[in-house]
Amino acid sequence: MGMVIGHELTHGFDNTGQQYNAQGILAPWWTQGSQDNFTNKTTCFQNQYSQYQVFGMNINGKNTLERTSLTMEV
């Protein structure tokens, strides 16, 4: 159970979670510098995953950031 809770908590620090404040209200809380840093560090994931194909179609790498960005070193 703790693993699931820990996993869900990390979503507060991905491209979706950064849009919601501590009360769960849609209110971006990252600074512009943090947003820029996240974008710079996740561009490689986006580019890599965009090259993969499933059923002959390329994956949209931007849609994978919610999962792949959690594995990067910050």
PDB file of N, CA, C and O in Angstrom:
ATOM      1  N   MET A   1       0.824  -1.188   0.000  1.00  0.00           N
ATOM      2  CA  MET A   1       0.000   0.000   0.000  1.00  0.00           C
ATOM      3  C   MET A   1       0.871   1.255   0.000  1.00  0.00           C
ATOM      4  O   MET A   1       0.577   2.230  -0.692  1.00  0.00           O
ATOM      5  N   GLY A   2       1.942   1.215   0.785  1.00  0.00           N
ATOM      6  CA  GLY A   2       2.824   2.379   0.837  1.00  0.00           C
ATOM      7  C   GLY A   2       3.446   2.698  -0.509  1.00  0.00           C
ATOM      8  O   GLY A   2       3.666   3.864  -0.839  1.00  0.00           O
ATOM      9  N   MET A   3       3.732   1.657  -1.290  1.00  0.00           N
ATOM     10  CA  MET A   3       4.301   1.864  -2.624  1.00  0.00           C
ATOM     11  C   MET A   3       3.320   2.627  -3.514  1.00  0.00           C
ATOM     12  O   MET A   3       3.722   3.520  -4.260  1.00  0.00           O
ATOM     13  N   VAL A   4       2.052   2.281  -3.437  1.00  0.00           N
ATOM     14  CA  VAL A   4       1.030   2.946  -4.255  1.00  0.00           C
ATOM     15  C   VAL A   4       0.887   4.402  -3.831  1.00  0.00           C
ATOM     16  O   VAL A   4       0.824   5.296  -4.675  1.00  0.00           O
ATOM     17  N   ILE A   5       0.835   4.637  -2.535  1.00  0.00           N
ATOM     18  CA  ILE A   5       0.715   6.010  -2.036  1.00  0.00           C
ATOM     19  C   ILE A   5       1.928   6.833  -2.458  1.00  0.00           C
ATOM     20  O   ILE A   5       1.786   7.966  -2.917  1.00  0.00           O
ATOM     21  N   GLY A   6       3.126   6.258  -2.301  1.00  0.00           N
ATOM     22  CA  GLY A   6       4.345   6.954  -2.713  1.00  0.00           C
ATOM     23  C   GLY A   6       4.339   7.286  -4.185  1.00  0.00           C
ATOM     24  O   GLY A   6       4.726   8.383  -4.587  1.00  0.00           O
ATOM     25  N   HIS A   7       3.897   6.335  -4.991  1.00  0.00           N
ATOM     26  CA  HIS A   7       3.817   6.562  -6.434  1.00  0.00           C
ATOM     27  C   HIS A   7       2.881   7.716  -6.746  1.00  0.00           C
ATOM     28  O   HIS A   7       3.225   8.598  -7.533  1.00  0.00           O
ATOM     29  N   GLU A   8       1.712   7.720  -6.144  1.00  0.00           N
ATOM     30  CA  GLU A   8       0.731   8.769  -6.420  1.00  0.00           C
ATOM     31  C   GLU A   8       1.223  10.132  -5.947  1.00  0.00           C
ATOM     32  O   GLU A   8       0.944  11.146  -6.586  1.00  0.00           O
ATOM     33  N   LEU A   9       1.947  10.163  -4.841  1.00  0.00           N
ATOM     34  CA  LEU A   9       2.484  11.438  -4.350  1.00  0.00           C
ATOM     35  C   LEU A   9       3.469  12.064  -5.327  1.00  0.00           C
ATOM     36  O   LEU A   9       3.541  13.287  -5.442  1.00  0.00           O
ATOM     37  N   THR A  10       4.230  11.228  -6.033  1.00  0.00           N
ATOM     38  CA  THR A  10       5.209  11.776  -6.974  1.00  0.00           C
ATOM     39  C   THR A  10       4.549  12.513  -8.139  1.00  0.00           C
ATOM     40  O   THR A  10       5.198  13.320  -8.805  1.00  0.00           O
ATOM     41  N   HIS A  11       3.272  12.245  -8.390  1.00  0.00           N
ATOM     42  CA  HIS A  11       2.589  12.958  -9.473  1.00  0.00           C
ATOM     43  C   HIS A  11       2.443  14.454  -9.185  1.00  0.00           C
ATOM     44  O   HIS A  11       2.147  15.232 -10.093  1.00  0.00           O
ATOM     45  N   GLY A  12       2.644  14.853  -7.951  1.00  0.00           N
ATOM     46  CA  GLY A  12       2.651  16.279  -7.632  1.00  0.00           C
ATOM     47  C   GLY A  12       3.829  17.003  -8.250  1.00  0.00           C
ATOM     48  O   GLY A  12       3.872  18.233  -8.274  1.00  0.00           O
ATOM     49  N   PHE A  13       4.785  16.234  -8.750  1.00  0.00           N
ATOM     50  CA  PHE A  13       6.004  16.821  -9.303  1.00  0.00           C
ATOM     51  C   PHE A  13       6.190  16.460 -10.768  1.00  0.00           C
ATOM     52  O   PHE A  13       7.316  16.468 -11.267  1.00  0.00           O
ATOM     53  N   ASP A  14       5.110  16.145 -11.462  1.00  0.00           N
ATOM     54  CA  ASP A  14       5.197  15.891 -12.903  1.00  0.00           C
ATOM     55  C   ASP A  14       4.454  16.989 -13.648  1.00  0.00           C
ATOM     56  O   ASP A  14       3.994  17.958 -13.044  1.00  0.00           O
ATOM     57  N   ASN A  15       4.340  16.835 -14.957  1.00  0.00           N
ATOM     58  CA  ASN A  15       3.765  17.894 -15.772  1.00  0.00           C
ATOM     59  C   ASN A  15       2.280  18.133 -15.503  1.00  0.00           C
ATOM     60  O   ASN A  15       1.766  19.200 -15.838  1.00  0.00           O
ATOM     61  N   THR A  16       1.590  17.182 -14.916  1.00  0.00           N
ATOM     62  CA  THR A  16       0.181  17.380 -14.582  1.00  0.00           C
ATOM     63  C   THR A  16       0.024  17.909 -13.164  1.00  0.00           C
ATOM     64  O   THR A  16      -0.721  18.861 -12.929  1.00  0.00           O
ATOM     65  N   GLY A  17       0.721  17.296 -12.225  1.00  0.00           N
ATOM     66  CA  GLY A  17       0.605  17.681 -10.828  1.00  0.00           C
ATOM     67  C   GLY A  17       1.042  19.098 -10.543  1.00  0.00           C
ATOM     68  O   GLY A  17       0.552  19.714  -9.597  1.00  0.00           O
ATOM     69  N   GLN A  18       1.947  19.628 -11.335  1.00  0.00           N
ATOM     70  CA  GLN A  18       2.413  20.999 -11.100  1.00  0.00           C
ATOM     71  C   GLN A  18       1.322  22.029 -11.344  1.00  0.00           C
ATOM     72  O   GLN A  18       1.489  23.204 -11.017  1.00  0.00           O
ATOM     73  N   GLN A  19       0.204  21.593 -11.920  1.00  0.00           N
ATOM     74  CA  GLN A  19      -0.889  22.525 -12.206  1.00  0.00           C
ATOM     75  C   GLN A  19      -1.866  22.675 -11.044  1.00  0.00           C
ATOM     76  O   GLN A  19      -2.747  23.534 -11.086  1.00  0.00           O
ATOM     77  N   TYR A  20      -1.721  21.840  -9.994  1.00  0.00           N
ATOM     78  CA  TYR A  20      -2.658  21.856  -8.870  1.00  0.00           C
ATOM     79  C   TYR A  20      -1.937  22.166  -7.569  1.00  0.00           C
ATOM     80  O   TYR A  20      -0.871  21.611  -7.303  1.00  0.00           O
ATOM     81  N   ASN A  21      -2.509  23.048  -6.756  1.00  0.00           N
ATOM     82  CA  ASN A  21      -1.862  23.413  -5.504  1.00  0.00           C
ATOM     83  C   ASN A  21      -2.116  22.355  -4.427  1.00  0.00           C
ATOM     84  O   ASN A  21      -2.707  21.313  -4.710  1.00  0.00           O
ATOM     85  N   ALA A  22      -1.677  22.617  -3.205  1.00  0.00           N
ATOM     86  CA  ALA A  22      -1.766  21.644  -2.113  1.00  0.00           C
ATOM     87  C   ALA A  22      -3.206  21.282  -1.754  1.00  0.00           C
ATOM     88  O   ALA A  22      -3.450  20.224  -1.174  1.00  0.00           O
ATOM     89  N   GLN A  23      -4.149  22.138  -2.089  1.00  0.00           N
ATOM     90  CA  GLN A  23      -5.560  21.866  -1.814  1.00  0.00           C
ATOM     91  C   GLN A  23      -6.257  21.178  -2.988  1.00  0.00           C
ATOM     92  O   GLN A  23      -7.461  20.928  -2.936  1.00  0.00           O
ATOM     93  N   GLY A  24      -5.502  20.872  -4.045  1.00  0.00           N
ATOM     94  CA  GLY A  24      -6.070  20.207  -5.213  1.00  0.00           C
ATOM     95  C   GLY A  24      -6.802  21.138  -6.153  1.00  0.00           C
ATOM     96  O   GLY A  24      -7.549  20.689  -7.022  1.00  0.00           O
ATOM     97  N   ILE A  25      -6.595  22.421  -5.985  1.00  0.00           N
ATOM     98  CA  ILE A  25      -7.238  23.429  -6.832  1.00  0.00           C
ATOM     99  C   ILE A  25      -6.334  23.730  -8.017  1.00  0.00           C
ATOM    100  O   ILE A  25      -5.118  23.849  -7.871  1.00  0.00           O
ATOM    101  N   LEU A  26      -6.940  23.852  -9.192  1.00  0.00           N
ATOM    102  CA  LEU A  26      -6.178  24.179 -10.398  1.00  0.00           C
ATOM    103  C   LEU A  26      -5.553  25.557 -10.231  1.00  0.00           C
ATOM    104  O   LEU A  26      -6.204  26.577 -10.455  1.00  0.00           O
ATOM    105  N   ALA A  27      -4.296  25.574  -9.839  1.00  0.00           N
ATOM    106  CA  ALA A  27      -3.553  26.806  -9.603  1.00  0.00           C
ATOM    107  C   ALA A  27      -2.068  26.459  -9.672  1.00  0.00           C
ATOM    108  O   ALA A  27      -1.496  25.992  -8.687  1.00  0.00           O
ATOM    109  N   PRO A  28      -1.443  26.684 -10.821  1.00  0.00           N
ATOM    110  CA  PRO A  28      -0.023  26.331 -10.973  1.00  0.00           C
ATOM    111  C   PRO A  28       0.821  26.891  -9.820  1.00  0.00           C
ATOM    112  O   PRO A  28       0.675  28.050  -9.429  1.00  0.00           O
ATOM    113  N   TRP A  29       1.699  26.047  -9.291  1.00  0.00           N
ATOM    114  CA  TRP A  29       2.489  26.469  -8.139  1.00  0.00           C
ATOM    115  C   TRP A  29       3.989  26.443  -8.388  1.00  0.00           C
ATOM    116  O   TRP A  29       4.758  26.842  -7.513  1.00  0.00           O
ATOM    117  N   TRP A  30       4.425  25.987  -9.546  1.00  0.00           N
ATOM    118  CA  TRP A  30       5.846  26.005  -9.865  1.00  0.00           C
ATOM    119  C   TRP A  30       6.246  27.401 -10.306  1.00  0.00           C
ATOM    120  O   TRP A  30       5.454  28.127 -10.908  1.00  0.00           O
ATOM    121  N   THR A  31       7.484  27.770  -9.999  1.00  0.00           N
ATOM    122  CA  THR A  31       8.011  29.032 -10.513  1.00  0.00           C
ATOM    123  C   THR A  31       8.316  28.867 -12.000  1.00  0.00           C
ATOM    124  O   THR A  31       8.406  27.746 -12.503  1.00  0.00           O
ATOM    125  N   GLN A  32       8.470  29.966 -12.682  1.00  0.00           N
ATOM    126  CA  GLN A  32       8.811  29.896 -14.106  1.00  0.00           C
ATOM    127  C   GLN A  32      10.142  29.178 -14.301  1.00  0.00           C
ATOM    128  O   GLN A  32      10.307  28.422 -15.259  1.00  0.00           O
ATOM    129  N   GLY A  33      11.083  29.410 -13.401  1.00  0.00           N
ATOM    130  CA  GLY A  33      12.374  28.734 -13.484  1.00  0.00           C
ATOM    131  C   GLY A  33      12.241  27.225 -13.356  1.00  0.00           C
ATOM    132  O   GLY A  33      12.906  26.474 -14.070  1.00  0.00           O
ATOM    133  N   SER A  34      11.378  26.780 -12.440  1.00  0.00           N
ATOM    134  CA  SER A  34      11.137  25.341 -12.274  1.00  0.00           C
ATOM    135  C   SER A  34      10.487  24.752 -13.512  1.00  0.00           C
ATOM    136  O   SER A  34      10.851  23.656 -13.940  1.00  0.00           O
ATOM    137  N   GLN A  35       9.531  25.465 -14.093  1.00  0.00           N
ATOM    138  CA  GLN A  35       8.877  24.991 -15.310  1.00  0.00           C
ATOM    139  C   GLN A  35       9.879  24.881 -16.455  1.00  0.00           C
ATOM    140  O   GLN A  35       9.878  23.897 -17.194  1.00  0.00           O
ATOM    141  N   ASP A  36      10.726  25.887 -16.599  1.00  0.00           N
ATOM    142  CA  ASP A  36      11.741  25.859 -17.655  1.00  0.00           C
ATOM    143  C   ASP A  36      12.724  24.713 -17.445  1.00  0.00           C
ATOM    144  O   ASP A  36      13.093  24.026 -18.397  1.00  0.00           O
ATOM    145  N   ASN A  37      13.144  24.509 -16.208  1.00  0.00           N
ATOM    146  CA  ASN A  37      14.075  23.426 -15.885  1.00  0.00           C
ATOM    147  C   ASN A  37      13.447  22.067 -16.197  1.00  0.00           C
ATOM    148  O   ASN A  37      14.103  21.202 -16.778  1.00  0.00           O
ATOM    149  N   PHE A  38      12.191  21.875 -15.820  1.00  0.00           N
ATOM    150  CA  PHE A  38      11.486  20.625 -16.100  1.00  0.00           C
ATOM    151  C   PHE A  38      11.416  20.382 -17.608  1.00  0.00           C
ATOM    152  O   PHE A  38      11.682  19.276 -18.078  1.00  0.00           O
ATOM    153  N   THR A  39      11.059  21.411 -18.352  1.00  0.00           N
ATOM    154  CA  THR A  39      10.968  21.292 -19.811  1.00  0.00           C
ATOM    155  C   THR A  39      12.312  20.911 -20.408  1.00  0.00           C
ATOM    156  O   THR A  39      12.386  20.026 -21.260  1.00  0.00           O
ATOM    157  N   ASN A  40      13.377  21.577 -19.966  1.00  0.00           N
ATOM    158  CA  ASN A  40      14.716  21.275 -20.480  1.00  0.00           C
ATOM    159  C   ASN A  40      15.133  19.842 -20.169  1.00  0.00           C
ATOM    160  O   ASN A  40      15.732  19.173 -21.012  1.00  0.00           O
ATOM    161  N   LYS A  41      14.823  19.373 -18.974  1.00  0.00           N
ATOM    162  CA  LYS A  41      15.254  18.029 -18.573  1.00  0.00           C
ATOM    163  C   LYS A  41      14.390  16.924 -19.176  1.00  0.00           C
ATOM    164  O   LYS A  41      14.850  15.787 -19.290  1.00  0.00           O
ATOM    165  N   THR A  42      13.169  17.221 -19.560  1.00  0.00           N
ATOM    166  CA  THR A  42      12.286  16.180 -20.089  1.00  0.00           C
ATOM    167  C   THR A  42      12.230  16.144 -21.612  1.00  0.00           C
ATOM    168  O   THR A  42      11.608  15.246 -22.181  1.00  0.00           O
ATOM    169  N   THR A  43      12.859  17.092 -22.273  1.00  0.00           N
ATOM    170  CA  THR A  43      12.860  17.102 -23.731  1.00  0.00           C
ATOM    171  C   THR A  43      13.455  15.817 -24.299  1.00  0.00           C
ATOM    172  O   THR A  43      12.968  15.310 -25.309  1.00  0.00           O
ATOM    173  N   CYS A  44      14.503  15.278 -23.664  1.00  0.00           N
ATOM    174  CA  CYS A  44      15.123  14.050 -24.159  1.00  0.00           C
ATOM    175  C   CYS A  44      14.143  12.873 -24.087  1.00  0.00           C
ATOM    176  O   CYS A  44      14.117  12.041 -24.993  1.00  0.00           O
ATOM    177  N   PHE A  45      13.339  12.794 -23.021  1.00  0.00           N
ATOM    178  CA  PHE A  45      12.328  11.738 -22.912  1.00  0.00           C
ATOM    179  C   PHE A  45      11.290  11.876 -24.029  1.00  0.00           C
ATOM    180  O   PHE A  45      10.922  10.905 -24.690  1.00  0.00           O
ATOM    181  N   GLN A  46      10.839  13.099 -24.212  1.00  0.00           N
ATOM    182  CA  GLN A  46       9.825  13.354 -25.235  1.00  0.00           C
ATOM    183  C   GLN A  46      10.336  12.952 -26.609  1.00  0.00           C
ATOM    184  O   GLN A  46       9.623  12.293 -27.365  1.00  0.00           O
ATOM    185  N   ASN A  47      11.555  13.338 -26.939  1.00  0.00           N
ATOM    186  CA  ASN A  47      12.132  13.001 -28.238  1.00  0.00           C
ATOM    187  C   ASN A  47      12.333  11.492 -28.398  1.00  0.00           C
ATOM    188  O   ASN A  47      12.041  10.927 -29.451  1.00  0.00           O
ATOM    189  N   GLN A  48      12.833  10.850 -27.347  1.00  0.00           N
ATOM    190  CA  GLN A  48      13.077   9.403 -27.411  1.00  0.00           C
ATOM    191  C   GLN A  48      11.773   8.638 -27.623  1.00  0.00           C
ATOM    192  O   GLN A  48      11.693   7.792 -28.513  1.00  0.00           O
ATOM    193  N   TYR A  49      10.766   8.922 -26.825  1.00  0.00           N
ATOM    194  CA  TYR A  49       9.512   8.180 -26.925  1.00  0.00           C
ATOM    195  C   TYR A  49       8.757   8.492 -28.214  1.00  0.00           C
ATOM    196  O   TYR A  49       7.978   7.664 -28.686  1.00  0.00           O
ATOM    197  N   SER A  50       8.972   9.656 -28.781  1.00  0.00           N
ATOM    198  CA  SER A  50       8.319   9.998 -30.050  1.00  0.00           C
ATOM    199  C   SER A  50       8.845   9.151 -31.209  1.00  0.00           C
ATOM    200  O   SER A  50       8.205   9.067 -32.257  1.00  0.00           O
ATOM    201  N   GLN A  51      10.001   8.528 -31.024  1.00  0.00           N
ATOM    202  CA  GLN A  51      10.572   7.679 -32.077  1.00  0.00           C
ATOM    203  C   GLN A  51      10.023   6.259 -32.044  1.00  0.00           C
ATOM    204  O   GLN A  51      10.182   5.524 -33.019  1.00  0.00           O
ATOM    205  N   TYR A  52       9.382   5.850 -30.950  1.00  0.00           N
ATOM    206  CA  TYR A  52       8.847   4.498 -30.832  1.00  0.00           C
ATOM    207  C   TYR A  52       7.535   4.372 -31.594  1.00  0.00           C
ATOM    208  O   TYR A  52       6.744   5.313 -31.668  1.00  0.00           O
ATOM    209  N   GLN A  53       7.325   3.189 -32.158  1.00  0.00           N
ATOM    210  CA  GLN A  53       6.096   2.951 -32.907  1.00  0.00           C
ATOM    211  C   GLN A  53       5.303   1.804 -32.281  1.00  0.00           C
ATOM    212  O   GLN A  53       5.862   0.828 -31.780  1.00  0.00           O
ATOM    213  N   VAL A  54       3.993   1.959 -32.330  1.00  0.00           N
ATOM    214  CA  VAL A  54       3.065   0.913 -31.918  1.00  0.00           C
ATOM    215  C   VAL A  54       2.048   0.767 -33.043  1.00  0.00           C
ATOM    216  O   VAL A  54       1.391   1.734 -33.429  1.00  0.00           O
ATOM    217  N   PHE A  55       1.926  -0.431 -33.557  1.00  0.00           N
ATOM    218  CA  PHE A  55       1.032  -0.705 -34.688  1.00  0.00           C
ATOM    219  C   PHE A  55       1.319   0.227 -35.870  1.00  0.00           C
ATOM    220  O   PHE A  55       0.401   0.665 -36.564  1.00  0.00           O
ATOM    221  N   GLY A  56       2.611   0.523 -36.090  1.00  0.00           N
ATOM    222  CA  GLY A  56       3.023   1.333 -37.227  1.00  0.00           C
ATOM    223  C   GLY A  56       2.843   2.828 -37.061  1.00  0.00           C
ATOM    224  O   GLY A  56       3.081   3.587 -38.000  1.00  0.00           O
ATOM    225  N   MET A  57       2.428   3.261 -35.888  1.00  0.00           N
ATOM    226  CA  MET A  57       2.228   4.698 -35.633  1.00  0.00           C
ATOM    227  C   MET A  57       3.166   5.155 -34.521  1.00  0.00           C
ATOM    228  O   MET A  57       3.361   4.451 -33.531  1.00  0.00           O
ATOM    229  N   ASN A  58       3.749   6.355 -34.696  1.00  0.00           N
ATOM    230  CA  ASN A  58       4.642   6.893 -33.673  1.00  0.00           C
ATOM    231  C   ASN A  58       3.859   7.307 -32.428  1.00  0.00           C
ATOM    232  O   ASN A  58       2.750   7.836 -32.504  1.00  0.00           O
ATOM    233  N   ILE A  59       4.479   7.045 -31.291  1.00  0.00           N
ATOM    234  CA  ILE A  59       3.923   7.477 -30.009  1.00  0.00           C
ATOM    235  C   ILE A  59       4.124   8.985 -29.890  1.00  0.00           C
ATOM    236  O   ILE A  59       5.115   9.525 -30.382  1.00  0.00           O
ATOM    237  N   ASN A  60       3.189   9.659 -29.240  1.00  0.00           N
ATOM    238  CA  ASN A  60       3.346  11.077 -28.943  1.00  0.00           C
ATOM    239  C   ASN A  60       4.149  11.175 -27.646  1.00  0.00           C
ATOM    240  O   ASN A  60       3.614  10.957 -26.559  1.00  0.00           O
ATOM    241  N   GLY A  61       5.428  11.503 -27.768  1.00  0.00           N
ATOM    242  CA  GLY A  61       6.321  11.537 -26.614  1.00  0.00           C
ATOM    243  C   GLY A  61       5.881  12.493 -25.535  1.00  0.00           C
ATOM    244  O   GLY A  61       6.155  12.259 -24.358  1.00  0.00           O
ATOM    245  N   LYS A  62       5.210  13.559 -25.900  1.00  0.00           N
ATOM    246  CA  LYS A  62       4.747  14.524 -24.897  1.00  0.00           C
ATOM    247  C   LYS A  62       3.738  13.870 -23.954  1.00  0.00           C
ATOM    248  O   LYS A  62       3.693  14.200 -22.769  1.00  0.00           O
ATOM    249  N   ASN A  63       2.933  12.950 -24.471  1.00  0.00           N
ATOM    250  CA  ASN A  63       1.936  12.280 -23.638  1.00  0.00           C
ATOM    251  C   ASN A  63       2.553  11.316 -22.634  1.00  0.00           C
ATOM    252  O   ASN A  63       1.875  10.877 -21.705  1.00  0.00           O
ATOM    253  N   THR A  64       3.826  10.980 -22.806  1.00  0.00           N
ATOM    254  CA  THR A  64       4.474  10.036 -21.889  1.00  0.00           C
ATOM    255  C   THR A  64       5.154  10.734 -20.714  1.00  0.00           C
ATOM    256  O   THR A  64       5.606  10.062 -19.787  1.00  0.00           O
ATOM    257  N   LEU A  65       5.237  12.055 -20.728  1.00  0.00           N
ATOM    258  CA  LEU A  65       5.990  12.768 -19.700  1.00  0.00           C
ATOM    259  C   LEU A  65       5.475  12.515 -18.295  1.00  0.00           C
ATOM    260  O   LEU A  65       6.256  12.521 -17.343  1.00  0.00           O
ATOM    261  N   GLU A  66       4.196  12.295 -18.149  1.00  0.00           N
ATOM    262  CA  GLU A  66       3.630  12.060 -16.823  1.00  0.00           C
ATOM    263  C   GLU A  66       4.248  10.825 -16.180  1.00  0.00           C
ATOM    264  O   GLU A  66       4.358  10.761 -14.955  1.00  0.00           O
ATOM    265  N   ARG A  67       4.647   9.856 -16.972  1.00  0.00           N
ATOM    266  CA  ARG A  67       5.264   8.638 -16.439  1.00  0.00           C
ATOM    267  C   ARG A  67       6.775   8.675 -16.515  1.00  0.00           C
ATOM    268  O   ARG A  67       7.445   8.299 -15.553  1.00  0.00           O
ATOM    269  N   THR A  68       7.331   9.120 -17.634  1.00  0.00           N
ATOM    270  CA  THR A  68       8.782   9.027 -17.805  1.00  0.00           C
ATOM    271  C   THR A  68       9.536  10.062 -16.981  1.00  0.00           C
ATOM    272  O   THR A  68      10.675   9.812 -16.586  1.00  0.00           O
ATOM    273  N   SER A  69       8.938  11.207 -16.712  1.00  0.00           N
ATOM    274  CA  SER A  69       9.660  12.241 -15.967  1.00  0.00           C
ATOM    275  C   SER A  69       9.891  11.845 -14.520  1.00  0.00           C
ATOM    276  O   SER A  69      10.782  12.395 -13.873  1.00  0.00           O
ATOM    277  N   LEU A  70       9.123  10.917 -13.999  1.00  0.00           N
ATOM    278  CA  LEU A  70       9.291  10.490 -12.614  1.00  0.00           C
ATOM    279  C   LEU A  70      10.552   9.689 -12.414  1.00  0.00           C
ATOM    280  O   LEU A  70      10.982   9.498 -11.276  1.00  0.00           O
ATOM    281  N   THR A  71      11.162   9.210 -13.491  1.00  0.00           N
ATOM    282  CA  THR A  71      12.344   8.378 -13.380  1.00  0.00           C
ATOM    283  C   THR A  71      13.632   9.161 -13.536  1.00  0.00           C
ATOM    284  O   THR A  71      14.712   8.602 -13.346  1.00  0.00           O
ATOM    285  N   MET A  72      13.550  10.445 -13.878  1.00  0.00           N
ATOM    286  CA  MET A  72      14.761  11.205 -14.122  1.00  0.00           C
ATOM    287  C   MET A  72      15.378  11.709 -12.816  1.00  0.00           C
ATOM    288  O   MET A  72      14.690  11.875 -11.809  1.00  0.00           O
ATOM    289  N   GLU A  73      16.666  11.943 -12.857  1.00  0.00           N
ATOM    290  CA  GLU A  73      17.351  12.549 -11.728  1.00  0.00           C
ATOM    291  C   GLU A  73      17.203  14.049 -11.827  1.00  0.00           C
ATOM    292  O   GLU A  73      17.402  14.628 -12.895  1.00  0.00           O
ATOM    293  N   VAL A  74      16.864  14.670 -10.747  1.00  0.00           N
ATOM    294  CA  VAL A  74      16.672  16.125 -10.755  1.00  0.00           C
ATOM    295  C   VAL A  74      17.877  16.799 -10.145  1.00  0.00           C
ATOM    296  O   VAL A  74      17.919  18.026 -10.055  1.00  0.00           O
TER     297      VAL A  74
END
